[in-house]
Amino acid sequence: MDATPRTGNALLDALPRRVRSTFVAACETVELSVGEQICEPGGVVQHVYFPSSGYISLITPPGASETLEVGLVGYEGAFGLTVLLDIRTSELRALTQGSGSALRIPTAAFLRRANASAELRKVMHRYLYVLMSQLAQTAACSRFHQLDERLARWLLMTHDRARGGSFRLTHLFLAEMLGVRRAGVTTAARRLQNGRLIAYSRGQIRVLDRPGLEAFSCACYHAVNATYRRHLAPDESPIAAPRRR
């Protein structure tokens, strides 16, 4: 029986006991505060983060157009794994969206352990592929799907990483993440609230009807989760599986 304590991070908890034990011993526990900058665009990735309760937004840098969240990393994944590809800087802004804790390991220490462990490399490479798929799916979603559907998808992703609890978001932050005007988010959120899918008060969002919100969302939500389950957790995924209707 695996008696090593679980970390709360699905990637680390998927490792064999011996590998997990030595790896976690090289990490430190850090607290993630809402709005904390983990890494700026062009910044050096100095640590790899494995959230256990907090979650991190991956955001395109400001340019000619609006910013856009293209990825979300919570207890199902990790931030900083591009160092496995010998890419030491981040093209995206990593911003804490949900407070919580994470295990953090210096990049050099992470690479030493990854080079020494085939089991560790396998899990991390698989997640890196899943994250790349999430980025691509989000880009397509932003181009082809309606704002209401995209908002529902984004709320579901956040709800997963908040482990089913309520979470705090403002319309301004939502607009920045979705790359749209604040007025559009307000209208879309009101439609979801009028449909009794969510409750929204003073920046606090609570999902009232999870199956209904899934039905309202575009197919991108389930597509990304299916990729995760297929490559990382075929039997026991931390990401919600499609519900029967």
C-alpha positions in Angstrom: 0.0 0.0 0.0 1.2 3.5 -0.8 1.6 5.2 2.5 3.2 8.4 1.2 1.0 11.3 2.0 -0.9 12.8 -0.9 0.1 16.3 -2.0 -3.3 17.4 -3.4 -1.7 17.8 -6.8 -2.9 15.2 -9.3 0.3 15.1 -11.3 2.5 14.5 -8.2 0.0 12.1 -6.7 0.1 10.0 -9.9 3.8 9.3 -9.4 5.1 6.1 -7.9 5.5 6.4 -4.1 9.3 6.4 -4.2 9.5 9.0 -7.0 6.9 11.2 -5.3 8.6 11.0 -1.9 12.0 12.2 -3.1 10.5 14.8 -5.4 8.3 16.4 -2.7 11.2 16.5 -0.3 13.0 18.9 -2.8 9.9 21.2 -2.9 8.7 24.0 -0.6 5.2 24.9 0.1 4.2 28.4 -0.9 0.9 30.3 -0.5 -0.6 31.8 -3.7 -2.4 35.1 -3.3 -5.0 36.4 -5.7 -3.4 38.8 -8.2 0.1 37.5 -7.5 2.5 37.6 -10.5 4.1 34.2 -10.9 5.9 35.1 -14.1 5.8 38.0 -16.6 6.0 37.6 -20.4 9.7 37.3 -21.3 10.5 36.5 -17.7 12.8 33.6 -16.7 10.9 30.6 -15.2 12.8 30.2 -12.0 10.4 27.7 -10.3 8.0 25.0 -11.4 4.7 25.2 -9.5 2.3 22.4 -8.6 -0.9 23.9 -7.1 -2.8 21.9 -4.6 -5.6 24.4 -4.0 -4.8 27.7 -5.7 -5.0 28.1 -9.5 -3.1 30.2 -12.0 -4.2 32.0 -15.2 -2.0 32.0 -18.3 -2.6 35.2 -20.1 -1.4 36.6 -23.4 0.7 39.8 -23.0 -0.8 43.2 -23.8 -0.4 44.1 -27.4 -2.4 45.6 -30.2 -5.5 43.7 -29.0 -7.0 42.9 -25.7 -5.4 40.5 -23.3 -6.9 36.9 -23.2 -6.6 34.0 -20.9 -5.5 31.0 -22.9 -4.9 28.5 -20.1 -5.8 27.7 -16.5 -3.6 25.6 -14.2 -4.9 24.2 -10.9 -4.5 21.1 -8.9 -4.7 19.0 -12.0 -1.4 20.4 -13.4 1.7 22.5 -13.1 3.2 25.8 -14.3 6.7 26.0 -15.7 7.0 22.7 -17.5 8.3 24.3 -20.7 11.7 24.1 -19.1 11.6 20.4 -20.1 11.8 21.7 -23.7 14.8 23.8 -22.8 12.6 26.9 -22.9 13.6 28.9 -19.8 11.4 32.0 -20.4 7.6 32.4 -20.5 5.7 33.9 -23.4 2.7 34.2 -21.2 1.8 36.1 -18.0 1.2 33.8 -15.1 -1.2 35.3 -12.6 -2.8 33.8 -9.5 -6.5 33.7 -10.0 -7.5 31.7 -7.0 -5.7 31.8 -3.7 -4.4 28.6 -2.1 -1.2 26.7 -1.8 1.3 25.0 -4.1 4.5 23.0 -4.0 7.4 24.9 -5.7 10.7 23.6 -6.9 13.6 25.5 -8.4 14.0 24.9 -12.1 17.5 23.4 -11.9 16.4 21.0 -9.2 13.3 20.0 -11.2 15.4 19.3 -14.3 17.9 17.2 -12.4 15.1 15.0 -11.0 13.3 14.8 -14.4 16.5 13.7 -16.1 17.0 11.0 -13.4 13.4 9.6 -13.5 11.6 8.2 -16.5 8.4 8.0 -14.5 8.5 11.7 -13.7 9.3 12.7 -17.2 6.4 10.6 -18.6 3.8 12.3 -16.4 5.2 15.8 -17.0 5.5 15.3 -20.7 1.9 14.1 -20.9 0.6 17.1 -19.0 2.6 19.4 -21.1 0.9 18.0 -24.2 -2.5 18.3 -22.5 -1.8 22.0 -21.7 -0.8 22.7 -25.2 -4.1 21.2 -26.3 -5.9 23.5 -23.9 -4.1 26.5 -25.3 -5.1 25.5 -28.9 -8.7 24.7 -27.9 -9.0 28.1 -26.2 -7.8 29.9 -29.2 -10.3 28.2 -31.4 -13.1 28.7 -28.9 -12.3 32.5 -28.7 -12.6 32.7 -32.5 -15.7 30.6 -33.2 -18.0 30.5 -30.2 -20.4 32.9 -28.7 -19.5 34.9 -25.5 -22.3 33.2 -23.5 -20.9 29.7 -24.3 -17.3 30.8 -23.6 -18.3 32.3 -20.3 -20.0 29.1 -19.3 -16.9 27.1 -20.2 -14.6 29.4 -18.3 -16.8 29.3 -15.2 -16.9 25.5 -15.4 -13.1 25.3 -15.6 -12.7 27.6 -12.6 -15.4 25.7 -10.7 -13.4 22.5 -11.2 -10.2 24.1 -9.9 -12.0 25.6 -7.0 -13.0 22.0 -6.2 -16.7 22.7 -6.6 -16.8 25.7 -4.2 -17.8 29.3 -4.9 -15.2 31.7 -6.2 -14.6 35.4 -6.4 -14.5 37.2 -9.8 -15.4 40.6 -11.0 -16.9 41.5 -14.3 -13.8 43.5 -15.2 -11.5 40.5 -14.5 -13.8 38.3 -16.5 -13.8 40.7 -19.4 -10.0 40.8 -19.4 -9.8 37.0 -19.3 -12.2 36.6 -22.2 -10.8 39.5 -24.2 -14.2 41.3 -24.5 -15.8 44.5 -23.2 -17.1 44.5 -19.6 -20.6 45.3 -20.8 -20.7 42.1 -22.8 -19.7 40.0 -19.8 -22.3 41.7 -17.6 -25.0 40.8 -20.2 -23.8 37.2 -20.5 -23.5 36.7 -16.7 -27.0 38.1 -16.2 -28.4 35.6 -18.7 -26.7 32.7 -16.8 -28.0 34.1 -13.6 -31.6 34.6 -14.9 -31.5 31.0 -16.1 -30.6 30.0 -12.5 -27.4 28.4 -13.6 -25.2 30.6 -11.4 -25.7 33.1 -8.5 -23.6 36.2 -8.6 -23.4 38.8 -5.8 -20.6 41.2 -4.9 -18.1 39.5 -7.0 -18.8 36.0 -5.6 -19.9 33.4 -8.0 -21.7 30.2 -7.0 -22.7 27.5 -9.5 -26.3 26.5 -8.9 -27.0 24.1 -11.7 -23.8 22.3 -12.8 -25.4 20.0 -15.5 -27.3 23.0 -16.9 -24.1 25.1 -17.1 -22.4 22.2 -18.9 -25.3 22.0 -21.4 -25.0 25.7 -22.0 -21.3 25.6 -22.5 -19.6 25.0 -25.9 -18.1 21.6 -26.6 -14.6 22.9 -25.9 -15.0 22.3 -22.1 -15.6 18.6 -22.5 -13.0 18.3 -25.3 -10.2 19.6 -23.1 -11.3 17.4 -20.2 -11.5 14.3 -22.5 -7.9 15.0 -23.6 -6.8 15.1 -20.0 -8.5 11.9 -19.1 -7.2 10.1 -22.2 -3.6 10.9 -21.5 -3.3 11.3 -17.7 -6.2 9.8 -15.8 -8.3 7.3 -17.7 -9.9 5.8 -14.6 -9.9 8.7 -12.1 -9.7 12.2 -13.4 -9.6 15.3 -11.2 -11.4 17.1 -14.0 -15.1 16.7 -14.2 -16.3 14.0 -16.6 -19.3 14.6 -18.8 -22.6 14.1 -16.9 -25.3 11.9 -18.2 -28.4 13.7 -19.2 
